[in-house]
C-alpha cells in the first residue's frame, strides 16, 4: 500500500484572477494593461476595478507548430531525438456579459460607453455617428489594421491582454484582434463570446497579485433579453414567442504566417467568411400566407425568398439596440422543435452581400427617444 501523505495540498481558487485589456497605440508593440495601484509603494499589485468582467475563466491555447517532435530521425537507440519549439501564438476565447452605458454622451472611441471598448475596437466594425444620438456598428467584408481607427471606417485597433492569477500564472499576448458572437434566451443575459488571436509573449514569472474588487451592479448592469421586437416584411407579420436569438457577424480570423516574426506569426487577418446571420427560435404557425394569419416559413425557404431587411430590436428602458440584417434569406430549412410543450421553429436568416456596403448594422440609441 502506498504511504498516505500528510502534506496539505496548495490549490488556487479560479475566482482569484483577472483579465486586463488595453488598446495599443502602435502595431507590434506590447502595452502592459495591468494598472498598478501604487507604483511607488506597491508596484506588483494591480487594480482589479479595471479588469474585464469575464464569465468563467478565459481559455488560452497555444497555436502553431508548438513542440516539434523528432521521432522520424533515425537513432541507434530508438525513441525520439530531442524536440524543438516551433512557431507560437495564442488562441484565446472568453465570454462576457453585454455591457453598454446607454444614455452616455456619444464617444466614437467607445471608451465611455463600455468597458469592452478594446474588444469592439479590435473587430472590423465601421463605427459611425448617425445623428440624433444613434451610434452604428456596421459589418462588411473589408479589413485594415490601424493604430488609430478614427480615420478608417473598417479598421481594427489591436490590443494587449493579460490574464493574471493571484499567486499563480500570468499569460500575455499582444497585437490581438477578435470577432464577437452574441446570443441570448428569453429572460436571460445577453452574452458575447469573443474569439481572439494574438502574438506570443514569453511566459514569465508572475510578478504580483490581482485585487478583484466589488463593482456596484448599477454601474455594470448586464442587459437582459426581454422587450424585444422582430419585424420582417413577408416573413414575420404574425411572429409569436421569440425565445432564443443568436447573432453571428460571419467574420473569421485567420493565421498569418510570417517567419520574419520572432515566433513566426504576424497580425491575424479577418475576412467575411460567411454571411452575417440571425438565428431565431419562434413559435410555429400554420403554413398559410401571412394575410391568412399563417407563417409560410417552408414556402419562403423553398422559394429562396430574399427581402429588404430584418429588424431585431432589443429595448432597454428608454433606449434601444437594433440589429438590421440587409437582404435576409433563410439559410436553411426551418427546424421543427418543442419548447415547454408548444411547437417551435428554428429559423436562420443570412444577409446576402451584394456590394462592399454593410450587410449588418448594429445601432445603439444613446439618447432618450
TORGUKOL-820979 format. One record per residue (C-alpha): x negated, y negated, z. Coordinates in steps of 0.5 Angstrom, whole numbers, padded with zeros to 4 digits, always signed. Layout:
<r><u>X</u><v>Y</v><w>Z</w></r>
...
// end
This chain:
<r><u>+0000</u><v>+0000</v><w>+0000</w></r>
<r><u>-0003</u><v>-0007</v><w>-0002</w></r>
<r><u>-0004</u><v>-0011</v><w>+0004</w></r>
<r><u>+0001</u><v>-0017</v><w>+0006</w></r>
<r><u>-0002</u><v>-0024</v><w>+0005</w></r>
<r><u>+0000</u><v>-0029</v><w>+0011</w></r>
<r><u>-0003</u><v>-0034</v><w>+0007</w></r>
<r><u>+0003</u><v>-0039</v><w>+0005</w></r>
<r><u>+0005</u><v>-0041</v><w>-0002</w></r>
<r><u>+0004</u><v>-0048</v><w>-0004</w></r>
<r><u>+0010</u><v>-0050</v><w>-0009</w></r>
<r><u>+0011</u><v>-0056</v><w>-0013</w></r>
<r><u>+0019</u><v>-0059</v><w>-0013</w></r>
<r><u>+0020</u><v>-0060</v><w>-0020</w></r>
<r><u>+0024</u><v>-0067</v><w>-0018</w></r>
<r><u>+0018</u><v>-0070</v><w>-0015</w></r>
<r><u>+0016</u><v>-0072</v><w>-0022</w></r>
<r><u>+0017</u><v>-0078</v><w>-0027</w></r>
<r><u>+0017</u><v>-0080</v><w>-0035</w></r>
<r><u>+0014</u><v>-0086</v><w>-0037</w></r>
<r><u>+0014</u><v>-0089</v><w>-0044</w></r>
<r><u>+0011</u><v>-0095</v><w>-0047</w></r>
<r><u>+0012</u><v>-0098</v><w>-0054</w></r>
<r><u>+0005</u><v>-0099</v><w>-0057</w></r>
<r><u>+0003</u><v>-0106</v><w>-0059</w></r>
<r><u>-0002</u><v>-0102</v><w>-0064</w></r>
<r><u>-0002</u><v>-0096</v><w>-0068</w></r>
<r><u>-0007</u><v>-0091</v><w>-0066</w></r>
<r><u>-0009</u><v>-0094</v><w>-0059</w></r>
<r><u>-0006</u><v>-0091</v><w>-0053</w></r>
<r><u>-0003</u><v>-0095</v><w>-0048</w></r>
<r><u>-0002</u><v>-0093</v><w>-0041</w></r>
<r><u>+0005</u><v>-0093</v><w>-0039</w></r>
<r><u>+0005</u><v>-0092</v><w>-0032</w></r>
<r><u>+0005</u><v>-0098</v><w>-0028</w></r>
<r><u>+0001</u><v>-0099</v><w>-0021</w></r>
<r><u>+0005</u><v>-0101</v><w>-0015</w></r>
<r><u>-0001</u><v>-0105</v><w>-0012</w></r>
<r><u>-0007</u><v>-0104</v><w>-0017</w></r>
<r><u>-0012</u><v>-0108</v><w>-0012</w></r>
<r><u>-0010</u><v>-0103</v><w>-0005</w></r>
<r><u>-0007</u><v>-0097</v><w>-0008</w></r>
<r><u>-0009</u><v>-0096</v><w>-0016</w></r>
<r><u>-0007</u><v>-0089</v><w>-0016</w></r>
<r><u>+0000</u><v>-0090</v><w>-0014</w></r>
<r><u>+0006</u><v>-0091</v><w>-0019</w></r>
<r><u>+0012</u><v>-0095</v><w>-0019</w></r>
<r><u>+0018</u><v>-0090</v><w>-0020</w></r>
<r><u>+0023</u><v>-0095</v><w>-0021</w></r>
<r><u>+0021</u><v>-0096</v><w>-0028</w></r>
<r><u>+0021</u><v>-0088</v><w>-0030</w></r>
<r><u>+0026</u><v>-0086</v><w>-0036</w></r>
<r><u>+0032</u><v>-0082</v><w>-0032</w></r>
<r><u>+0031</u><v>-0075</v><w>-0036</w></r>
<r><u>+0036</u><v>-0070</v><w>-0035</w></r>
<r><u>+0032</u><v>-0064</v><w>-0033</w></r>
<r><u>+0024</u><v>-0063</v><w>-0034</w></r>
<r><u>+0021</u><v>-0065</v><w>-0041</w></r>
<r><u>+0018</u><v>-0060</v><w>-0045</w></r>
<r><u>+0011</u><v>-0061</v><w>-0047</w></r>
<r><u>+0009</u><v>-0055</v><w>-0052</w></r>
<r><u>+0002</u><v>-0055</v><w>-0056</w></r>
<r><u>+0003</u><v>-0056</v><w>-0064</w></r>
<r><u>-0002</u><v>-0054</v><w>-0069</w></r>
<r><u>-0007</u><v>-0048</v><w>-0069</w></r>
<r><u>-0008</u><v>-0048</v><w>-0061</w></r>
<r><u>-0013</u><v>-0043</v><w>-0059</w></r>
<r><u>-0016</u><v>-0039</v><w>-0066</w></r>
<r><u>-0017</u><v>-0032</v><w>-0064</w></r>
<r><u>-0023</u><v>-0029</v><w>-0068</w></r>
<r><u>-0021</u><v>-0021</v><w>-0068</w></r>
<r><u>-0023</u><v>-0021</v><w>-0075</w></r>
<r><u>-0030</u><v>-0022</v><w>-0074</w></r>
<r><u>-0034</u><v>-0015</v><w>-0074</w></r>
<r><u>-0038</u><v>-0014</v><w>-0068</w></r>
<r><u>-0041</u><v>-0007</v><w>-0066</w></r>
<r><u>-0038</u><v>-0008</v><w>-0059</w></r>
<r><u>-0031</u><v>-0009</v><w>-0062</w></r>
<r><u>-0026</u><v>-0013</v><w>-0059</w></r>
<r><u>-0026</u><v>-0021</v><w>-0060</w></r>
<r><u>-0031</u><v>-0026</v><w>-0061</w></r>
<r><u>-0030</u><v>-0032</v><w>-0057</w></r>
<r><u>-0024</u><v>-0036</v><w>-0059</w></r>
<r><u>-0025</u><v>-0043</v><w>-0061</w></r>
<r><u>-0020</u><v>-0049</v><w>-0060</w></r>
<r><u>-0017</u><v>-0052</v><w>-0067</w></r>
<r><u>-0012</u><v>-0058</v><w>-0068</w></r>
<r><u>-0008</u><v>-0060</v><w>-0063</w></r>
<r><u>-0002</u><v>-0064</v><w>-0062</w></r>
<r><u>+0004</u><v>-0065</v><w>-0057</w></r>
<r><u>+0012</u><v>-0063</v><w>-0059</w></r>
<r><u>+0016</u><v>-0066</v><w>-0054</w></r>
<r><u>+0023</u><v>-0065</v><w>-0052</w></r>
<r><u>+0027</u><v>-0069</v><w>-0047</w></r>
<r><u>+0034</u><v>-0070</v><w>-0045</w></r>
<r><u>+0037</u><v>-0077</v><w>-0043</w></r>
<r><u>+0044</u><v>-0080</v><w>-0041</w></r>
<r><u>+0046</u><v>-0085</v><w>-0046</w></r>
<r><u>+0045</u><v>-0092</v><w>-0042</w></r>
<r><u>+0046</u><v>-0099</v><w>-0045</w></r>
<r><u>+0047</u><v>-0105</v><w>-0042</w></r>
<r><u>+0054</u><v>-0107</v><w>-0045</w></r>
<r><u>+0055</u><v>-0115</v><w>-0045</w></r>
<r><u>+0048</u><v>-0117</v><w>-0044</w></r>
<r><u>+0046</u><v>-0122</v><w>-0049</w></r>
<r><u>+0043</u><v>-0119</v><w>-0055</w></r>
<r><u>+0036</u><v>-0118</v><w>-0056</w></r>
<r><u>+0033</u><v>-0114</v><w>-0062</w></r>
<r><u>+0028</u><v>-0111</v><w>-0058</w></r>
<r><u>+0033</u><v>-0108</v><w>-0054</w></r>
<r><u>+0029</u><v>-0108</v><w>-0048</w></r>
<r><u>+0034</u><v>-0112</v><w>-0044</w></r>
<r><u>+0039</u><v>-0107</v><w>-0047</w></r>
<r><u>+0037</u><v>-0100</v><w>-0045</w></r>
<r><u>+0031</u><v>-0097</v><w>-0041</w></r>
<r><u>+0031</u><v>-0092</v><w>-0047</w></r>
<r><u>+0028</u><v>-0098</v><w>-0052</w></r>
<r><u>+0022</u><v>-0095</v><w>-0053</w></r>
<r><u>+0025</u><v>-0089</v><w>-0056</w></r>
<r><u>+0030</u><v>-0092</v><w>-0060</w></r>
<r><u>+0025</u><v>-0097</v><w>-0063</w></r>
<r><u>+0021</u><v>-0090</v><w>-0065</w></r>
<r><u>+0027</u><v>-0088</v><w>-0069</w></r>
<r><u>+0027</u><v>-0091</v><w>-0076</w></r>
<r><u>+0034</u><v>-0095</v><w>-0075</w></r>
<r><u>+0035</u><v>-0101</v><w>-0078</w></r>
<r><u>+0036</u><v>-0106</v><w>-0072</w></r>
<r><u>+0041</u><v>-0112</v><w>-0075</w></r>
<r><u>+0045</u><v>-0117</v><w>-0071</w></r>
<r><u>+0052</u><v>-0117</v><w>-0075</w></r>
<r><u>+0054</u><v>-0123</v><w>-0071</w></r>
<r><u>+0060</u><v>-0124</v><w>-0066</w></r>
<r><u>+0056</u><v>-0120</v><w>-0061</w></r>
<r><u>+0055</u><v>-0114</v><w>-0065</w></r>
<r><u>+0048</u><v>-0110</v><w>-0066</w></r>
<r><u>+0048</u><v>-0105</v><w>-0071</w></r>
<r><u>+0043</u><v>-0099</v><w>-0072</w></r>
<r><u>+0043</u><v>-0096</v><w>-0079</w></r>
<r><u>+0041</u><v>-0089</v><w>-0081</w></r>
<r><u>+0038</u><v>-0089</v><w>-0088</w></r>
<r><u>+0032</u><v>-0085</v><w>-0092</w></r>
<r><u>+0026</u><v>-0090</v><w>-0091</w></r>
<r><u>+0020</u><v>-0089</v><w>-0086</w></r>
<r><u>+0015</u><v>-0094</v><w>-0084</w></r>
<r><u>+0010</u><v>-0094</v><w>-0078</w></r>
<r><u>+0009</u><v>-0101</v><w>-0076</w></r>
<r><u>+0006</u><v>-0105</v><w>-0070</w></r>
<r><u>+0012</u><v>-0110</v><w>-0070</w></r>
<r><u>+0018</u><v>-0107</v><w>-0073</w></r>
<r><u>+0022</u><v>-0114</v><w>-0072</w></r>
<r><u>+0020</u><v>-0116</v><w>-0080</w></r>
<r><u>+0021</u><v>-0109</v><w>-0083</w></r>
<r><u>+0028</u><v>-0106</v><w>-0082</w></r>
<r><u>+0027</u><v>-0099</v><w>-0082</w></r>
<r><u>+0020</u><v>-0099</v><w>-0079</w></r>
<r><u>+0018</u><v>-0095</v><w>-0072</w></r>
<r><u>+0014</u><v>-0097</v><w>-0067</w></r>
<r><u>+0010</u><v>-0091</v><w>-0064</w></r>
<r><u>+0010</u><v>-0091</v><w>-0056</w></r>
<r><u>+0005</u><v>-0087</v><w>-0051</w></r>
<r><u>+0008</u><v>-0083</v><w>-0046</w></r>
<r><u>+0006</u><v>-0080</v><w>-0039</w></r>
<r><u>+0009</u><v>-0074</v><w>-0035</w></r>
<r><u>+0006</u><v>-0074</v><w>-0028</w></r>
<r><u>+0008</u><v>-0069</v><w>-0023</w></r>
<r><u>+0007</u><v>-0071</v><w>-0016</w></r>
<r><u>+0001</u><v>-0067</v><w>-0013</w></r>
<r><u>+0001</u><v>-0063</v><w>-0020</w></r>
<r><u>-0001</u><v>-0064</v><w>-0027</w></r>
<r><u>-0001</u><v>-0070</v><w>-0032</w></r>
<r><u>+0001</u><v>-0070</v><w>-0039</w></r>
<r><u>-0001</u><v>-0076</v><w>-0044</w></r>
<r><u>+0001</u><v>-0077</v><w>-0051</w></r>
<r><u>+0001</u><v>-0083</v><w>-0056</w></r>
<r><u>+0003</u><v>-0085</v><w>-0063</w></r>
<r><u>+0009</u><v>-0082</v><w>-0061</w></r>
<r><u>+0015</u><v>-0082</v><w>-0066</w></r>
<r><u>+0022</u><v>-0079</v><w>-0065</w></r>
<r><u>+0029</u><v>-0077</v><w>-0067</w></r>
<r><u>+0036</u><v>-0077</v><w>-0063</w></r>
<r><u>+0042</u><v>-0073</v><w>-0063</w></r>
<r><u>+0048</u><v>-0075</v><w>-0059</w></r>
<r><u>+0053</u><v>-0070</v><w>-0056</w></r>
<r><u>+0059</u><v>-0071</v><w>-0051</w></r>
<r><u>+0065</u><v>-0067</v><w>-0049</w></r>
<r><u>+0072</u><v>-0070</v><w>-0046</w></r>
<r><u>+0071</u><v>-0073</v><w>-0039</w></r>
<r><u>+0063</u><v>-0071</v><w>-0039</w></r>
<r><u>+0057</u><v>-0076</v><w>-0040</w></r>
<r><u>+0054</u><v>-0078</v><w>-0047</w></r>
<r><u>+0048</u><v>-0075</v><w>-0048</w></r>
<r><u>+0042</u><v>-0076</v><w>-0052</w></r>
<r><u>+0037</u><v>-0070</v><w>-0054</w></r>
<r><u>+0030</u><v>-0073</v><w>-0056</w></r>
<r><u>+0025</u><v>-0069</v><w>-0061</w></r>
<r><u>+0018</u><v>-0072</v><w>-0060</w></r>
<r><u>+0012</u><v>-0071</v><w>-0064</w></r>
<r><u>+0006</u><v>-0074</v><w>-0061</w></r>
<r><u>-0002</u><v>-0074</v><w>-0062</w></r>
<r><u>-0006</u><v>-0070</v><w>-0057</w></r>
<r><u>-0010</u><v>-0073</v><w>-0051</w></r>
<r><u>-0015</u><v>-0069</v><w>-0047</w></r>
<r><u>-0012</u><v>-0066</v><w>-0040</w></r>
<r><u>-0015</u><v>-0070</v><w>-0034</w></r>
<r><u>-0014</u><v>-0069</v><w>-0027</w></r>
<r><u>-0008</u><v>-0072</v><w>-0024</w></r>
<r><u>-0010</u><v>-0079</v><w>-0022</w></r>
<r><u>-0005</u><v>-0080</v><w>-0017</w></r>
<r><u>+0002</u><v>-0080</v><w>-0015</w></r>
<r><u>+0009</u><v>-0082</v><w>-0017</w></r>
<r><u>+0014</u><v>-0085</v><w>-0013</w></r>
<r><u>+0021</u><v>-0084</v><w>-0015</w></r>
<r><u>+0026</u><v>-0089</v><w>-0012</w></r>
<r><u>+0033</u><v>-0089</v><w>-0012</w></r>
<r><u>+0037</u><v>-0093</v><w>-0017</w></r>
<r><u>+0043</u><v>-0096</v><w>-0016</w></r>
<r><u>+0049</u><v>-0093</v><w>-0020</w></r>
<r><u>+0052</u><v>-0099</v><w>-0023</w></r>
<r><u>+0045</u><v>-0101</v><w>-0026</w></r>
<r><u>+0044</u><v>-0095</v><w>-0030</w></r>
<r><u>+0051</u><v>-0092</v><w>-0030</w></r>
<r><u>+0052</u><v>-0087</v><w>-0036</w></r>
<r><u>+0057</u><v>-0087</v><w>-0041</w></r>
<r><u>+0063</u><v>-0082</v><w>-0040</w></r>
<r><u>+0066</u><v>-0079</v><w>-0046</w></r>
<r><u>+0074</u><v>-0082</v><w>-0046</w></r>
<r><u>+0078</u><v>-0087</v><w>-0049</w></r>
<r><u>+0075</u><v>-0085</v><w>-0056</w></r>
<r><u>+0079</u><v>-0086</v><w>-0062</w></r>
<r><u>+0078</u><v>-0083</v><w>-0069</w></r>
<r><u>+0080</u><v>-0086</v><w>-0076</w></r>
<r><u>+0079</u><v>-0083</v><w>-0083</w></r>
<r><u>+0084</u><v>-0084</v><w>-0088</w></r>
<r><u>+0087</u><v>-0078</v><w>-0091</w></r>
<r><u>+0083</u><v>-0073</v><w>-0086</w></r>
<r><u>+0086</u><v>-0076</v><w>-0079</w></r>
<r><u>+0092</u><v>-0079</v><w>-0079</w></r>
<r><u>+0095</u><v>-0074</v><w>-0075</w></r>
<r><u>+0089</u><v>-0072</v><w>-0071</w></r>
<r><u>+0090</u><v>-0070</v><w>-0064</w></r>
<r><u>+0086</u><v>-0068</v><w>-0058</w></r>
<r><u>+0079</u><v>-0069</v><w>-0060</w></r>
<r><u>+0075</u><v>-0065</v><w>-0054</w></r>
<r><u>+0068</u><v>-0065</v><w>-0057</w></r>
<r><u>+0063</u><v>-0069</v><w>-0061</w></r>
<r><u>+0056</u><v>-0068</v><w>-0064</w></r>
<r><u>+0053</u><v>-0074</v><w>-0068</w></r>
<r><u>+0046</u><v>-0072</v><w>-0072</w></r>
<r><u>+0042</u><v>-0077</v><w>-0076</w></r>
<r><u>+0040</u><v>-0072</v><w>-0080</w></r>
<r><u>+0032</u><v>-0074</v><w>-0079</w></r>
<r><u>+0027</u><v>-0069</v><w>-0079</w></r>
<r><u>+0020</u><v>-0070</v><w>-0076</w></r>
<r><u>+0014</u><v>-0067</v><w>-0080</w></r>
<r><u>+0007</u><v>-0066</v><w>-0078</w></r>
<r><u>+0002</u><v>-0070</v><w>-0082</w></r>
<r><u>-0005</u><v>-0066</v><w>-0082</w></r>
<r><u>-0011</u><v>-0071</v><w>-0082</w></r>
<r><u>-0018</u><v>-0067</v><w>-0081</w></r>
<r><u>-0021</u><v>-0074</v><w>-0080</w></r>
<r><u>-0017</u><v>-0075</v><w>-0073</w></r>
<r><u>-0020</u><v>-0072</v><w>-0067</w></r>
<r><u>-0015</u><v>-0067</v><w>-0066</w></r>
<r><u>-0013</u><v>-0066</v><w>-0073</w></r>
<r><u>-0006</u><v>-0070</v><w>-0073</w></r>
<r><u>-0004</u><v>-0076</v><w>-0076</w></r>
<r><u>+0002</u><v>-0080</v><w>-0074</w></r>
<r><u>+0008</u><v>-0076</v><w>-0076</w></r>
<r><u>+0013</u><v>-0077</v><w>-0081</w></r>
<r><u>+0020</u><v>-0078</v><w>-0081</w></r>
<r><u>+0025</u><v>-0076</v><w>-0087</w></r>
<r><u>+0032</u><v>-0076</v><w>-0088</w></r>
<r><u>+0032</u><v>-0068</v><w>-0089</w></r>
<r><u>+0040</u><v>-0067</v><w>-0088</w></r>
<r><u>+0046</u><v>-0072</v><w>-0089</w></r>
<r><u>+0048</u><v>-0075</v><w>-0083</w></r>
<r><u>+0054</u><v>-0072</v><w>-0080</w></r>
<r><u>+0059</u><v>-0072</v><w>-0074</w></r>
<r><u>+0062</u><v>-0065</v><w>-0072</w></r>
<r><u>+0069</u><v>-0066</v><w>-0068</w></r>
<r><u>+0073</u><v>-0060</v><w>-0064</w></r>
<r><u>+0080</u><v>-0062</v><w>-0065</w></r>
<r><u>+0087</u><v>-0059</v><w>-0064</w></r>
<r><u>+0089</u><v>-0055</v><w>-0070</w></r>
<r><u>+0095</u><v>-0058</v><w>-0074</w></r>
<r><u>+0100</u><v>-0054</v><w>-0080</w></r>
<r><u>+0096</u><v>-0054</v><w>-0087</w></r>
<r><u>+0101</u><v>-0059</v><w>-0089</w></r>
<r><u>+0100</u><v>-0066</v><w>-0092</w></r>
<r><u>+0099</u><v>-0072</v><w>-0088</w></r>
<r><u>+0105</u><v>-0075</v><w>-0090</w></r>
<r><u>+0109</u><v>-0069</v><w>-0087</w></r>
<r><u>+0105</u><v>-0069</v><w>-0081</w></r>
<r><u>+0100</u><v>-0064</v><w>-0082</w></r>
<r><u>+0092</u><v>-0064</v><w>-0083</w></r>
<r><u>+0090</u><v>-0061</v><w>-0089</w></r>
<r><u>+0083</u><v>-0059</v><w>-0087</w></r>
<r><u>+0082</u><v>-0053</v><w>-0091</w></r>
<r><u>+0085</u><v>-0056</v><w>-0097</w></r>
<r><u>+0081</u><v>-0062</v><w>-0096</w></r>
<r><u>+0075</u><v>-0057</v><w>-0096</w></r>
<r><u>+0076</u><v>-0053</v><w>-0102</w></r>
<r><u>+0077</u><v>-0060</v><w>-0106</w></r>
<r><u>+0071</u><v>-0063</v><w>-0104</w></r>
<r><u>+0074</u><v>-0069</v><w>-0102</w></r>
<r><u>+0070</u><v>-0075</v><w>-0101</w></r>
<r><u>+0073</u><v>-0081</v><w>-0098</w></r>
<r><u>+0070</u><v>-0088</v><w>-0096</w></r>
<r><u>+0068</u><v>-0088</v><w>-0088</w></r>
<r><u>+0070</u><v>-0084</v><w>-0082</w></r>
<r><u>+0070</u><v>-0089</v><w>-0076</w></r>
<r><u>+0069</u><v>-0086</v><w>-0069</w></r>
<r><u>+0070</u><v>-0091</v><w>-0063</w></r>
<r><u>+0068</u><v>-0090</v><w>-0056</w></r>
<r><u>+0071</u><v>-0095</v><w>-0052</w></r>
<r><u>+0067</u><v>-0097</v><w>-0045</w></r>
<r><u>+0071</u><v>-0102</v><w>-0041</w></r>
<r><u>+0072</u><v>-0108</v><w>-0045</w></r>
<r><u>+0066</u><v>-0106</v><w>-0050</w></r>
<r><u>+0066</u><v>-0101</v><w>-0056</w></r>
<r><u>+0061</u><v>-0097</v><w>-0059</w></r>
<r><u>+0063</u><v>-0095</v><w>-0066</w></r>
<r><u>+0060</u><v>-0090</v><w>-0071</w></r>
<r><u>+0061</u><v>-0091</v><w>-0078</w></r>
<r><u>+0060</u><v>-0085</v><w>-0083</w></r>
<r><u>+0060</u><v>-0087</v><w>-0090</w></r>
<r><u>+0062</u><v>-0082</v><w>-0096</w></r>
<r><u>+0064</u><v>-0077</v><w>-0091</w></r>
<r><u>+0066</u><v>-0070</v><w>-0094</w></r>
<r><u>+0067</u><v>-0063</v><w>-0090</w></r>
<r><u>+0060</u><v>-0060</v><w>-0090</w></r>
<r><u>+0063</u><v>-0053</v><w>-0088</w></r>
<r><u>+0070</u><v>-0050</v><w>-0088</w></r>
<r><u>+0074</u><v>-0051</v><w>-0081</w></r>
<r><u>+0072</u><v>-0046</v><w>-0076</w></r>
<r><u>+0078</u><v>-0044</v><w>-0072</w></r>
<r><u>+0078</u><v>-0043</v><w>-0065</w></r>
<r><u>+0081</u><v>-0044</v><w>-0058</w></r>
<r><u>+0081</u><v>-0049</v><w>-0052</w></r>
<r><u>+0085</u><v>-0048</v><w>-0046</w></r>
<r><u>+0090</u><v>-0043</v><w>-0050</w></r>
<r><u>+0091</u><v>-0048</v><w>-0055</w></r>
<r><u>+0089</u><v>-0047</v><w>-0062</w></r>
<r><u>+0083</u><v>-0052</v><w>-0065</w></r>
<r><u>+0079</u><v>-0053</v><w>-0071</w></r>
<r><u>+0071</u><v>-0055</v><w>-0071</w></r>
<r><u>+0070</u><v>-0060</v><w>-0077</w></r>
<r><u>+0063</u><v>-0062</v><w>-0079</w></r>
<r><u>+0063</u><v>-0068</v><w>-0084</w></r>
<r><u>+0057</u><v>-0070</v><w>-0087</w></r>
<r><u>+0055</u><v>-0077</v><w>-0090</w></r>
<r><u>+0053</u><v>-0077</v><w>-0098</w></r>
<r><u>+0047</u><v>-0082</v><w>-0099</w></r>
<r><u>+0048</u><v>-0085</v><w>-0106</w></r>
<r><u>+0043</u><v>-0091</v><w>-0105</w></r>
<r><u>+0038</u><v>-0093</v><w>-0100</w></r>
<r><u>+0043</u><v>-0096</v><w>-0096</w></r>
<r><u>+0045</u><v>-0094</v><w>-0089</w></r>
<r><u>+0049</u><v>-0087</v><w>-0089</w></r>
<r><u>+0051</u><v>-0088</v><w>-0082</w></r>
<r><u>+0052</u><v>-0094</v><w>-0078</w></r>
<r><u>+0052</u><v>-0095</v><w>-0070</w></r>
<r><u>+0055</u><v>-0101</v><w>-0068</w></r>
<r><u>+0055</u><v>-0104</v><w>-0061</w></r>
<r><u>+0060</u><v>-0109</v><w>-0059</w></r>
<r><u>+0056</u><v>-0113</v><w>-0054</w></r>
<r><u>+0061</u><v>-0119</v><w>-0052</w></r>
<r><u>+0068</u><v>-0119</v><w>-0050</w></r>
<r><u>+0073</u><v>-0118</v><w>-0055</w></r>
// end
